[in-house]
Amino acid sequence: MNNLFEIDAWKIIERGFDPSKQKQAESIFSIGNGSFGQRANFEEKYSGDSLQGSYVGGVYYPDKTRVGWWKNGYPEYFAKVLNSCNWIGINIEIDGEQLDVHHQEVLSFQRELDMKSGTLSRRMKVRFKNGKELEVESLRFCSMHDEEIAAIRYIVTPLNFSGNVKFTPYLDGNVMNHDSNYDEFFWEEDSHKVDVKKGYVCSKTKKTNFSVSTAMRFSFWKNDELLEIHPNHVSKAFFVENNFEHYVEKGNRYTLKKYVSIVSTISHSEFSVIPRSINNVRQAYMNGFDYLLNNHIAAWEEIWSKADIEISGDVAAQQGIRFNIFQLYQTYTGKNEKLNIGPKGFTGEKYGGATYWDTEAYCLPFYLKTANPKVARQLLIYRYNQLDKAIENAEKLGFKNGAALYPMVTMNGEECHNEWEITFEEIHRNGAIAFAVYNYVRHTGDHSYLEKYGRPVLIAIAKFWTQRFNWSEAKNAYVMLGVTGPNEYENNVNNNWYTNYIARWCVQYALEVEKEVSPKVGALLTNDEIKSWNHLVENVYFPVLEGTRVFLQQDNFMDKEQLTASDIPEKERPINQHWSWDRILRSIFIKQADVLQGIYLFEDHFDLKTIQDNFDFYEPKTVHESSLSPCIHSILAAKIGRLDKAYELYLRTSRLDLDDYNHEADEGLHITSMAGTWMAIVEGMAGIRVLSDSVKINPVIPKNWKQYRFQILLRNQPLEIRVSQNECEIINKGSQDLELILFDENIPVKAGNFYIKTTTKTATI
């Protein structure tokens, strides 16, 4: 484990400034509130290597697709999550020299992300070229209490001089995306205005016409005294600033408190965004920094009271899980039905688009067990609301009769990903959405959702699968040709086991739901369709390794040279950064869980020996170069008693970005896989399985953990679970009695009561 920054249970701490880590730190120390977010760029000028990033949820641009050869069916654009107005800017100047740690001597430096309070702080001492030394302290947050407010407290202290310092708080909407296909500027100016200690910039996206208004106010203090200042104000296209010089006295603290409101047409009308941002920031200014900060901290306390996982005895593991939970809630709070969970959240531009299959396969289980059920319901209704677009996507590829293919990447339901082998072949995402419907219903018992929203989605997905399979005379079975499974290091394969398995299950589940619901609300399928679908379910082909229990990832998988990941020289890892794509595709190496992804989802379909055999066959071949991979392996390893491997892979998934395993943290964090980290503890270590009629708990615990503790929601009833080296304690914090299965033993846990089982069955690593 190569720790980038200091290990602490509640904080990420960087001591000493290392420019080579700056872009990684900008990602890892990012802050957000579900509505907008900000990379950990410095407030003052920084001319070193940096990725400026301020992002507003749901605001995107349809950047024209850039491919070598156009193919029919290609999406015309790739959605870009937009870099928007830089609201953090505060420049400092002494005797004509700007504060810029890329050029000045840094005497001391500490940056700190406090996950408990949701704040980013920094403290540093610098020496200017004229010998003057300045201490800078900053603290900022994106309010979890008011999702349209952010604030910065920026303090400078002259250490060895008295003299004039120039302060320049500003807003800059003249920002570019790093990943623009054609270096296009994505914004048009709506308007801007500046006055004494205040101003706003309102910009509008080209083509999509999203308006974003960013307004600021500020106050200036000497120690605890509010000062009256008379700044100059400057404005030009996309930009407003105030600037003023003030005589500062050695050893005194001078504080600039900057208040910001960010309002977009995602939530408000075009005509209201400017006045709303101005009114918001006026109210924030009147309330004051401490009031806003206290409300923000209280909101985080409420989140942590329900979502925290406490680990005793392993600080690296503790920091990892809290970092993952923290970033998930910074990205998505469930407050806005128009938003979803982008794979980079508000931490970077890569993977344009707000919604991948990651939401249903990884994030939904997290929110199902940690948030009010309406949050998960909203995530699923998001897909229902885009069903028409999914049907259009399928029609473009030649599918008929209401068949739906949900997009691999989307902002509004349209497909906007343009790699052929992913866009048109990685169709297993349809299965993840159907499974999410099933998973939600078994967690919540919400059959009203199933009738109104779930069934139409399931039927449309099943119609796609019944057309995507074709009958093979040679195999006397239904086969699926030309697909890419979850393992993207295999393209255009036939009979990917995972895709075939989840597709068949989708059709079967759709038939079950239709049988349950149609007597109440009317049929969506004809008798002929039901008959033909049942024939398909009974006759799907699955490749297997002859004479074993191993399911082959796809046809001809054994034609590859049978190596293991340990055969790859360390200097060639990760292979996606060192090998040609041709070499990767011809290799045996697996980017992420594929067959094991299916076994994870449908674990109850297989006996323990089958799970063990497939794990032992595939895990050594997996390089885990997808962030979505280690968590699935960790869960299955815990299930089959490979506990050393479960712990190793838990650390890898929980510290994937903190330790930058795949050397890409500078581009942004892997937000959606962070839900998999949570799953690795709750479903892996704790062995929790929510079934339609019961909950099973089979915990294990690593030998270096004294205990771990967390709370989940079952049927919206809070249940606390504590696992130590010799006992498991279950506390029913809800108002309803619960029946659970602990170590295969049925136990009742009455409302408000607890149950403790001392057992040697709690396995240790």
C-alpha positions in Angstrom: 0.0 0.0 0.0 1.5 3.3 -1.1 -0.3 6.0 0.9 -0.4 9.3 -0.9 -1.5 11.2 2.3 -1.6 10.7 6.0 -3.7 8.0 7.6 -6.4 9.3 9.9 -9.9 7.9 10.9 -11.8 11.1 10.0 -9.4 13.2 7.9 -7.3 13.2 4.7 -4.2 15.2 5.6 -1.4 16.4 3.3 1.7 17.7 5.1 4.2 19.5 3.0 3.5 20.7 -0.6 4.5 18.3 -3.3 3.6 19.8 -6.8 3.8 16.3 -8.3 0.8 15.3 -6.2 -1.2 18.4 -6.9 -3.7 17.0 -9.4 -4.2 13.9 -7.4 -4.8 16.0 -4.3 -7.3 18.2 -6.2 -9.4 15.1 -6.8 -9.1 13.5 -3.4 -9.7 16.7 -1.5 -12.8 17.6 -3.6 -15.9 18.9 -1.9 -19.6 18.9 -3.0 -23.2 18.8 -1.8 -25.1 16.8 -4.4 -26.0 19.9 -6.4 -22.5 21.2 -7.3 -18.9 20.5 -6.4 -15.4 21.8 -6.6 -12.0 20.2 -7.0 -9.4 21.2 -4.4 -7.9 24.0 -6.5 -6.3 26.8 -4.6 -8.2 30.0 -4.1 -5.3 32.1 -5.1 -3.4 31.8 -8.4 -1.5 28.6 -9.1 0.5 28.4 -12.3 1.7 24.8 -11.8 0.1 21.7 -13.2 -3.5 21.7 -12.2 -7.0 20.8 -13.4 -9.4 23.6 -12.6 -12.9 22.1 -11.9 -16.2 23.5 -10.7 -19.2 21.4 -11.7 -22.9 21.8 -11.5 -25.2 18.8 -11.4 -27.0 17.9 -14.6 -25.5 20.7 -16.7 -23.8 19.2 -19.8 -22.9 19.9 -23.4 -23.3 17.6 -26.4 -19.7 17.7 -27.6 -19.7 16.4 -31.2 -18.6 12.8 -31.5 -15.0 12.3 -32.6 -14.3 8.9 -34.2 -12.1 7.7 -36.9 -14.8 6.0 -39.0 -18.4 6.8 -38.7 -20.8 3.8 -38.4 -24.6 3.9 -38.6 -26.0 4.1 -35.1 -23.2 6.1 -33.6 -24.5 8.8 -31.2 -23.8 12.2 -32.6 -22.4 13.6 -29.4 -20.6 12.6 -26.2 -22.0 14.4 -23.2 -19.5 16.6 -21.3 -19.8 17.3 -17.7 -19.0 21.0 -17.8 -16.4 23.0 -16.0 -18.3 26.0 -14.9 -17.7 29.4 -13.3 -14.7 29.4 -11.0 -16.2 30.7 -7.7 -13.4 30.1 -5.3 -11.0 32.8 -6.7 -9.2 35.1 -4.2 -5.9 36.5 -5.5 -3.3 38.0 -3.1 -0.6 40.4 -4.2 2.3 42.0 -2.3 4.5 44.7 -4.0 3.4 43.6 -7.4 4.1 39.9 -6.8 1.1 37.6 -6.8 0.8 34.8 -4.3 1.6 31.6 -6.3 3.2 28.7 -4.5 4.5 27.4 -7.8 7.0 30.3 -7.7 7.4 31.2 -4.0 9.2 29.4 -1.3 6.8 27.3 0.7 7.9 27.3 4.3 5.2 25.0 5.6 2.0 23.5 4.1 -0.9 21.5 5.4 -4.1 20.6 3.6 -6.9 18.8 5.4 -10.2 17.3 4.3 -12.4 16.8 7.4 -15.0 14.2 6.4 -16.9 14.5 9.7 -17.6 18.2 9.1 -17.4 18.2 5.3 -14.8 21.0 5.2 -11.6 21.6 3.3 -8.9 23.6 5.0 -5.4 24.6 4.2 -2.6 26.4 6.2 0.7 27.4 4.7 3.5 29.9 5.2 5.3 31.3 2.1 8.2 33.6 1.5 7.9 36.1 -1.3 11.0 37.1 -3.4 11.4 40.3 -1.4 11.7 38.2 1.7 8.2 39.0 3.1 6.6 36.1 4.8 2.8 35.5 4.8 0.7 32.9 6.5 -2.5 31.8 4.7 -5.3 29.9 6.2 -8.4 28.9 4.3 -11.6 26.9 5.0 -14.4 26.2 2.6 -17.5 24.1 2.2 -20.4 23.4 -0.1 -23.4 23.6 2.1 -25.2 20.3 2.7 -27.9 22.3 4.5 -28.5 24.7 1.6 -27.6 23.1 -1.7 -27.2 26.4 -3.5 -24.7 28.0 -1.1 -20.9 27.7 -0.6 -18.6 29.8 1.6 -14.9 30.5 2.1 -13.0 31.9 5.0 -9.6 33.1 3.8 -7.2 34.5 6.4 -3.8 36.1 5.8 -1.3 37.0 8.5 1.9 39.0 7.8 4.6 37.3 9.7 7.7 39.6 9.4 6.4 42.8 7.9 3.7 45.5 7.9 2.6 46.9 4.6 0.1 46.9 1.8 -1.5 43.7 0.6 -3.9 43.6 -2.4 -6.9 41.4 -2.1 -9.0 40.4 -5.2 -12.1 38.2 -4.8 -13.6 37.3 -8.2 -15.8 35.1 -10.3 -14.5 33.7 -13.6 -16.9 32.1 -16.0 -14.3 32.1 -18.8 -13.4 28.4 -18.2 -12.7 25.6 -20.7 -13.1 21.8 -20.4 -9.9 19.9 -20.4 -11.5 17.1 -22.5 -13.2 19.0 -25.2 -13.2 17.0 -28.4 -12.6 20.1 -30.6 -11.3 22.6 -28.0 -14.6 24.3 -28.2 -15.8 26.8 -25.6 -19.1 25.5 -24.3 -20.6 28.7 -22.8 -22.3 31.8 -23.9 -22.6 34.8 -21.6 -26.0 35.7 -20.4 -25.1 38.7 -18.3 -22.8 39.9 -15.5 -22.8 42.7 -13.0 -20.5 43.9 -10.3 -20.8 46.4 -7.4 -19.1 47.1 -4.1 -18.4 43.7 -2.3 -20.7 41.8 -4.6 -21.3 40.6 -8.2 -22.6 37.8 -10.3 -21.9 36.0 -13.6 -24.6 34.2 -15.5 -23.7 31.9 -18.4 -25.7 29.7 -20.7 -24.5 26.5 -22.4 -24.5 26.4 -26.1 -27.0 24.0 -27.7 -28.5 22.7 -24.4 -29.3 26.2 -23.1 -28.7 25.5 -19.4 -28.3 28.7 -17.5 -26.1 28.9 -14.4 -25.9 32.1 -12.3 -23.1 32.4 -9.7 -23.3 35.3 -7.3 -20.8 36.4 -4.6 -20.6 38.7 -1.6 -17.8 39.2 0.8 -16.8 40.9 4.0 -13.3 41.9 5.4 -12.1 41.6 9.0 -9.1 42.5 11.1 -9.0 39.9 13.8 -12.6 40.1 15.1 -13.3 43.6 13.8 -15.4 44.1 10.6 -13.7 46.6 8.4 -15.3 49.1 6.1 -13.5 48.9 2.8 -14.0 50.7 -0.6 -12.9 48.3 -3.3 -12.5 48.9 -7.0 -14.8 46.8 -9.1 -14.0 45.4 -12.5 -16.1 43.5 -15.0 -15.7 42.1 -18.5 -17.2 39.2 -20.4 -17.8 36.2 -18.0 -15.8 37.9 -15.2 -16.3 40.2 -12.2 -14.0 41.2 -9.4 -13.5 43.5 -6.5 -10.0 44.5 -5.6 -8.6 46.6 -2.8 -5.3 47.3 -1.1 -5.2 47.3 2.7 -2.4 48.1 5.1 -1.8 45.0 7.2 0.1 45.0 10.5 2.6 42.3 11.4 1.1 39.5 13.5 -2.6 40.5 12.9 -5.1 38.2 11.1 -7.0 39.6 8.1 -10.0 37.6 7.0 -11.9 37.7 3.8 -15.2 35.8 4.1 -16.6 35.0 0.6 -20.2 33.8 0.2 -21.4 32.2 -3.1 -24.7 31.0 -4.5 -24.9 28.8 -7.5 -28.3 28.4 -9.2 -29.1 26.6 -12.4 -32.1 25.9 -14.7 -31.9 22.3 -13.6 -34.1 23.3 -10.7 -35.4 26.8 -11.6 -36.7 28.8 -14.5 -34.4 30.7 -16.8 -35.8 34.0 -15.5 -35.3 33.2 -11.9 -31.8 32.0 -11.7 -30.1 35.4 -11.4 -32.5 37.0 -8.8 -32.4 33.7 -6.9 -28.6 33.6 -6.7 -28.5 37.3 -5.7 -31.1 36.8 -3.0 -29.5 33.6 -1.8 -26.1 35.1 -1.4 -27.5 38.2 0.3 -29.2 36.0 2.9 -26.0 34.0 3.4 -24.0 37.2 3.9 -26.5 38.3 6.5 -26.6 35.0 8.3 -22.8 35.0 8.5 -20.1 32.4 8.0 -20.4 30.6 11.4 -24.1 30.2 11.0 -23.8 28.6 7.6 -20.9 26.4 8.8 -22.8 25.2 11.8 -25.8 24.2 9.7 -23.6 22.5 7.2 -21.8 20.5 10.0 -25.2 19.5 11.5 -26.4 18.2 8.1 -23.3 16.0 7.9 -23.8 14.8 11.5 -27.3 13.6 10.5 -25.8 11.7 7.5 -23.1 10.1 9.5 -25.5 9.0 12.2 -27.1 6.7 9.7 -24.5 5.9 7.1 -21.2 5.6 9.1 -19.3 2.3 9.4 -17.0 2.2 12.4 -13.9 0.0 12.3 -11.8 -0.4 15.4 -8.2 -1.5 15.2 -7.4 -0.7 11.5 -7.1 3.0 10.8 -6.3 2.6 7.1 -9.5 0.5 6.6 -11.5 3.0 8.7 -10.3 6.0 6.7 -11.0 4.1 3.4 -14.7 3.3 4.1 -15.4 6.8 5.5 -13.8 8.4 2.4 -16.0 6.4 0.1 -19.2 7.1 2.0 -18.3 10.8 2.2 -17.8 11.1 -1.5 -21.0 9.2 -2.3 -23.1 11.6 -0.3 -21.2 14.6 -1.7 -22.2 13.4 -5.1 -25.8 12.3 -4.6 -28.3 13.2 -1.9 -31.6 12.2 -3.5 -33.0 15.7 -3.2 -33.3 16.4 -6.9 -35.2 13.9 -9.1 -33.4 15.2 -12.3 -30.0 14.2 -11.0 -28.2 10.9 -11.0 -24.7 9.6 -10.0 -21.9 10.3 -12.4 -18.9 8.0 -12.2 -16.6 10.9 -11.4 -19.2 12.9 -9.5 -17.9 16.5 -9.0 -14.2 15.5 -9.0 -13.3 15.5 -12.7 -14.4 15.6 -16.3 -13.6 12.1 -17.5 -16.5 9.7 -18.4 -18.9 12.4 -19.5 -22.4 11.7 -18.6 -24.4 11.5 -15.4 -25.7 7.9 -15.6 -24.0 4.5 -16.2 -25.1 1.0 -15.2 -23.0 1.6 -12.1 -26.0 3.4 -10.5 -28.2 0.3 -10.6 -25.5 -2.3 -10.0 -23.5 -0.6 -7.3 -25.0 2.6 -6.0 -28.6 1.4 -5.5 -27.7 -1.2 -2.9 -25.9 1.5 -0.9 -28.9 3.9 -0.9 -31.4 1.1 -0.3 -29.7 0.3 3.0 -28.6 3.8 4.2 -31.3 6.3 3.0 -35.0 6.7 3.0 -36.5 4.3 0.4 -37.8 7.2 -1.6 -34.2 7.9 -2.6 -33.8 4.5 -4.3 -37.3 4.7 -5.7 -36.4 8.1 -7.3 -33.2 6.6 -8.9 -35.4 3.9 -10.5 -38.2 6.3 -11.6 -35.4 8.3 -13.3 -35.0 5.3 -15.6 -38.8 4.9 -16.0 -39.0 8.6 -17.1 -36.4 7.8 -19.8 -38.1 4.6 -21.1 -39.2 6.3 -24.3 -35.6 7.3 -25.0 -34.5 3.8 -24.3 -37.0 2.5 -26.9 -35.8 5.1 -29.4 -32.2 3.9 -28.8 -33.2 0.3 -29.6 -35.2 1.4 -32.7 -32.0 3.1 -34.1 -30.3 -0.3 -33.9 -33.2 -2.1 -35.6 -35.2 -3.4 -32.6 -39.0 -3.3 -32.7 -42.2 -3.6 -30.8 -41.3 -1.5 -27.9 -38.0 -3.1 -27.1 -35.8 -0.9 -25.0 -32.0 -0.6 -24.8 -31.0 1.7 -22.0 -27.9 3.8 -22.8 -24.4 3.0 -21.6 -23.9 6.7 -20.9 -26.5 9.3 -20.7 -27.6 12.7 -19.5 -31.2 12.6 -20.7 -31.9 9.1 -21.8 -30.2 9.3 -25.2 -27.1 7.2 -25.7 -24.0 9.5 -25.8 -21.1 7.0 -25.7 -19.3 6.3 -29.0 -17.0 3.4 -28.6 -18.6 0.7 -30.7 -17.6 -2.2 -28.5 -19.2 -0.5 -25.4 -22.1 1.5 -26.9 -23.5 -1.4 -29.0 -22.1 -4.5 -27.5 -22.0 -3.9 -23.7 -25.7 -4.4 -23.5 -25.6 -6.2 -20.2 -26.5 -2.8 -18.7 -30.1 -3.6 -19.5 -29.9 -6.5 -17.1 -28.5 -4.3 -14.3 -31.5 -2.0 -14.5 -33.9 -4.9 -14.4 -32.1 -6.4 -11.4 -32.3 -3.1 -9.6 -36.1 -3.2 -10.0 -36.1 -6.6 -8.4 -33.6 -5.6 -5.7 -35.7 -2.5 -4.8 -38.9 -4.5 -4.5 -37.4 -7.2 -2.3 -35.9 -4.6 0.0 -38.9 -2.4 0.3 -42.0 -4.6 -0.6 -43.1 -1.6 -2.7 -45.5 -3.4 -5.1 -47.2 -0.2 -6.1 -43.9 0.9 -7.7 -43.7 -2.4 -9.5 -47.1 -2.1 -11.0 -46.9 1.4 -12.2 -43.2 1.9 -13.0 -41.3 -1.3 -12.8 -43.4 -3.6 -15.0 -43.2 -1.4 -18.1 -39.4 -1.1 -17.8 -39.1 -4.9 -17.3 -41.3 -5.8 -20.3 -39.5 -3.4 -22.6 -36.1 -4.8 -21.5 -37.3 -8.3 -22.0 -38.5 -7.5 -25.5 -35.0 -6.4 -26.3 -33.5 -9.6 -25.0 -35.9 -11.8 -26.9 -34.9 -10.1 -30.1 -31.2 -10.0 -29.3 -31.0 -13.8 -28.8 -31.1 -15.9 -31.9 -31.7 -19.6 -32.3 -28.7 -21.7 -33.2 -29.4 -24.9 -35.1 -25.9 -26.1 -34.4 -26.3 -25.7 -30.6 -30.0 -26.4 -30.6 -30.3 -23.4 -28.2 -30.6 -19.6 -28.1 -27.3 -17.8 -28.4 -26.2 -14.2 -28.2 -23.5 -13.1 -30.6 -21.2 -10.0 -30.8 -21.3 -8.7 -27.2 -19.0 -7.3 -24.6 -19.5 -8.4 -21.1 -18.5 -6.4 -17.9 -14.9 -7.5 -18.7 -14.0 -4.8 -21.3 -10.7 -6.5 -22.1 -12.8 -8.8 -24.3 -14.8 -7.3 -27.2 -17.2 -8.7 -29.7 -17.5 -12.2 -28.2 -20.1 -14.8 -28.6 -22.1 -16.1 -25.6 -20.7 -14.1 -22.9 -21.9 -16.1 -19.9 -22.8 -13.1 -17.7 -24.8 -11.4 -20.5 -26.6 -14.6 -21.4 -27.4 -15.4 -17.8 -28.7 -12.0 -16.8 -30.7 -11.7 -20.1 -32.4 -15.0 -19.5 -33.2 -14.0 -15.9 -34.6 -10.7 -17.1 -37.1 -12.5 -19.4 -38.0 -14.9 -16.6 -38.5 -12.1 -14.1 -40.6 -10.1 -16.5 -42.8 -13.1 -17.0 -43.2 -13.6 -13.2 -44.1 -9.9 -12.8 -46.6 -10.0 -15.7 -48.3 -13.0 -14.1 -48.5 -11.3 -10.7 -49.6 -7.9 -12.0 -51.7 -8.4 -15.1 -54.8 -9.7 -13.3 -55.0 -6.4 -11.5 -54.2 -3.9 -14.2 -54.4 -5.7 -17.5 -52.0 -7.7 -19.7 -49.0 -6.2 -21.6 -48.1 -9.5 -23.2 -50.0 -11.8 -25.6 -50.3 -15.6 -25.0 -48.0 -16.2 -28.0 -45.4 -13.9 -26.5 -45.6 -15.6 -23.1 -45.2 -19.0 -24.8 -42.2 -18.0 -26.9 -40.6 -16.2 -24.0 -40.9 -19.3 -21.9 -39.3 -21.4 -24.7 -36.4 -19.0 -24.7 -35.9 -19.2 -20.9 -35.8 -23.0 -21.1 -33.3 -23.1 -24.0 -30.5 -20.5 -23.5 -27.0 -21.7 -24.2 -24.2 -21.3 -21.6 -20.6 -22.1 -22.2 -19.0 -24.3 -19.5 -15.5 -25.8 -19.0 -16.2 -29.5 -19.7 -15.9 -31.8 -16.7 -15.9 -28.9 -14.2 -18.3 -26.5 -12.5 -16.6 -23.5 -14.1 -18.7 -21.3 -16.4 -16.7 -20.1 -19.3 -16.6 -16.3 -19.7 -17.5 -16.8 -23.4 -17.0 -19.2 -26.3 -13.4 -20.0 -27.0 -12.1 -18.6 -23.8 -9.8 -21.6 -23.3 -8.1 -20.8 -26.7 -6.2 -18.0 -24.9 -2.8 -18.6 -23.3 -3.6 -19.5 -19.7 -1.6 -17.1 -17.6 -2.3 -15.4 -14.3 -1.9 -11.8 -13.3 1.2 -12.7 -11.3 2.9 -13.4 -14.7 2.7 -9.7 -15.6 5.9 -7.8 -14.8 5.2 -5.1 -12.2 6.6 -2.4 -14.5 3.9 -3.3 -17.0 1.0 -2.7 -14.6 -1.6 -1.4 -15.2 -1.6 -3.1 -18.6 -4.1 -0.5 -20.0 -1.3 2.1 -19.7 1.5 -0.1 -21.1 0.1 -2.6 -23.6 -1.5 -2.1 -27.0 -5.2 -2.7 -27.1 -4.6 -5.6 -29.5 -2.3 -7.3 -27.0 -4.9 -6.8 -24.2 -7.7 -8.3 -26.3 -5.7 -11.4 -27.1 -4.6 -11.9 -23.5 -6.4 -14.0 -20.8 -6.4 -11.0 -18.4 -9.7 -9.8 -17.1 -10.3 -6.1 -16.4 -13.1 -6.7 -13.9 -15.4 -9.4 -12.5 -17.5 -10.9 -15.3 -18.6 -14.4 -14.6 -18.1 -13.5 -10.9 -20.3 -10.5 -11.4 -23.2 -12.8 -12.3 -22.5 -15.2 -9.5 -22.5 -12.3 -7.1 -25.9 -11.1 -8.3 -27.4 -14.6 -8.4 -25.5 -16.2 -5.6 -28.5 -18.1 -4.4 -28.7 -19.9 -7.7 -25.4 -21.8 -7.1 -24.0 -24.1 -4.4 -20.9 -23.1 -2.5 -18.6 -25.5 -4.4 -19.6 -23.9 -7.7 -18.9 -20.4 -6.3 -15.5 -21.5 -5.0 -14.4 -23.2 -8.3 -15.3 -20.2 -10.4 -13.6 -17.8 -7.9 -10.4 -19.9 -7.9 -10.5 -20.0 -11.7 -11.1 -16.4 -12.5 -9.6 -14.4 -9.6 -6.0 -15.1 -10.5 -6.6 -13.9 -14.1 -8.2 -10.6 -13.0 -6.1 -7.5 -13.0 -8.8 -5.3 -11.3 -8.1 -2.4 -13.6 -11.7 -1.4 -13.4 -12.7 0.3 -10.1 -15.8 -1.9 -10.1 -13.9 -5.1 -9.7 -12.2 -5.6 -6.3 -15.4 -5.1 -4.3 -17.2 -8.0 -6.1 -14.2 -10.3 -5.5 -14.0 -9.2 -1.9 -17.7 -10.1 -1.3 -17.4 -13.5 -2.9 -14.1 -14.2 -1.2 -15.7 -13.6 2.2 -18.6 -15.9 1.2 -16.3 -18.8 0.4 -13.9 -18.4 3.3 -11.0 -16.9 1.4 -10.7 -14.2 4.1 -7.2 -13.1 3.4 -8.2 -12.3 -0.1 -11.4 -10.7 1.1 -9.4 -8.3 3.3 -6.8 -7.6 0.6 -9.4 -6.7 -1.9 -11.4 -4.7 0.6 -8.3 -2.5 1.2 -7.9 -2.2 -2.5 -11.4 -1.0 -3.2 -11.6 1.2 -0.2 -8.3 2.9 -0.9 -8.4 2.7 -4.7 -8.2 6.5 -5.0 -6.5 7.4 -1.7 -3.5 5.2 -2.7 -4.1 5.7 -6.5 -3.8 2.0 -7.3 -4.5 2.5 -11.0 -2.5 5.8 -11.4 -5.5 7.9 -12.5 -6.7 9.8 -9.4 -5.5 13.0 -11.0 -8.5 12.7 -13.5 -11.1 12.4 -10.7 -12.3 9.8 -8.3 -14.2 6.6 -8.9 -17.5 7.6 -7.2 -19.8 4.8 -8.3 -17.3 2.1 -7.3 -17.2 3.6 -3.8 -20.6 2.1 -3.2 -19.0 -1.2 -3.9 -16.6 -0.5 -1.0 -19.6 -0.2 1.3 -20.9 -3.5 -0.1 -17.6 -5.2 0.6 -18.2 -4.7 4.3 -22.0 -5.0 4.6 -22.5 -7.8 2.1 -18.9 -9.2 2.3 -17.6 -9.1 5.9 -21.1 -8.9 7.5 -22.6 -11.4 5.1 -25.9 -9.6 4.9 -28.4 -10.8 2.2 -31.8 -9.3 1.9 -34.3 -11.7 0.4 -37.9 -11.2 -0.4 -39.1 -12.8 2.8 -36.0 -12.8 5.1 -32.7 -11.3 6.0 -29.6 -13.5 6.4 -26.5 -12.4 8.4 -23.3 -14.4 8.4 -20.5 -12.2 9.6 -16.7 -12.6 9.5 -14.1 -10.3 10.9 -10.4 -9.6 10.0 -8.0 -10.6 12.7 -6.6 -7.0 13.1 -10.1 -5.5 13.6 -11.3 -5.3 17.1 -14.9 -4.8 15.9 -16.9 -3.1 13.2 -20.3 -1.5 13.5 -22.9 0.0 11.1 -26.6 0.7 10.7 -28.8 -0.4 7.8 -32.4 0.1 6.9 -34.6 -3.0 6.5 -38.2 -2.2 5.3 -37.3 1.3 6.5 -36.5 0.0 10.0 -33.1 0.9 11.4 -31.0 -2.1 12.4 -27.6 -1.8 14.0 -25.0 -4.5 13.7 -21.8 -4.9 15.7 -19.3 -7.6 15.0 -16.4 -8.3 17.3 -13.9 -11.1 17.5 -16.2 -13.3 19.6 -19.7 -12.1 19.2 -22.3 -10.5 17.0 -24.8 -8.0 18.4 -27.9 -6.9 16.6 -30.0 -3.9 17.8 -33.4 -3.3 16.4 -33.8 0.5 16.6 -37.1 0.6 14.7 -40.7 0.4 15.8 -41.4 -3.1 14.3 -40.3 -6.5 15.4 -37.9 -8.3 12.9 -37.2 -11.9 12.1 -33.7 -12.5 11.0 -31.5 -15.5 10.1 -28.1 -15.3 11.9 -25.6 -18.1 11.2 -28.6 -20.1 9.7 -30.6 -19.8 12.9 -33.9 -17.9 13.0 -33.9 -15.2 15.6 -36.6 -12.7 16.6 -35.4 -9.2 17.5 -38.2 -7.1 19.0 -38.5 -3.4 18.4 -36.1 -1.5 20.7 -34.3 -4.7 21.8 -31.0 -6.3 21.0 -29.7 -9.8 20.4 -26.2 -11.0 21.1 -24.8 -14.2 19.8 -21.4 -15.4 21.1 -20.0 -17.9 18.6 -16.9 -19.4 17.3 -18.4 -19.3 13.9 -17.4 -15.7 13.5 -14.4 -16.5 11.3 -11.2 -14.5 11.4 -8.5 -13.8 8.9 
